[in-house]
Amino acid sequence: LGEVAPKGTVVNLGSNVSYSMQQLLQEMVRLSPSWSEGNATNLERRLRLEQDSSRLRFYDERIVMADISKVQKLTGWVPQPDIPLLLRMLLDYWRHETAFRYPEKKTLKNANADESLAEL
C-alpha cells in the first residue's frame, strides 16, 4: 500500500462478508468438541441460549461490513476469510486462558497420589 498510494491514504480492511451473531454462535457450537451430529438433543439440554434484551442497544448497526473497494482498486487485494479457522483460534485462546486463570482443583484421588509420591 505504501508503494501505490499517496502518503496519508486511509483504507478499510475487512473480509467483504457479513456474518450474523447467530451464524457465528452456531459455528462455534459446531466446533465444540462435545458436539456431534447425533448429539443435538443432548446439546440442547446442556446449552440454553437466551437473548438478554436489556443488553441490546438501539443504536447498534444491524449489518457491519467494511467497504474495501479502495484498497482493492489500489492493490488488487482479495480477502480470503477463513471464519472456521478464526473461530477455532478464538476458542483455543479462551480455553487456554480459562485453564490458566481457573486451574482445576485437585481431586481427593489426585491429592492422595501426590502425597504418596512425596513420601517416596
Buried (B, 14 or more C-beta within 10 A) or exposed (E): EEEEBEEEEEBEEBBBEEBEEEEBBEBBEEBEEEBEEEEEEEBEEEEEEEEEEEEEEEEEEEEEEBEBEEBBEBEEEEEEEEEEEEBBEEBEEEEEEEEEEEEEEEEEEEEEEEEEEEEE
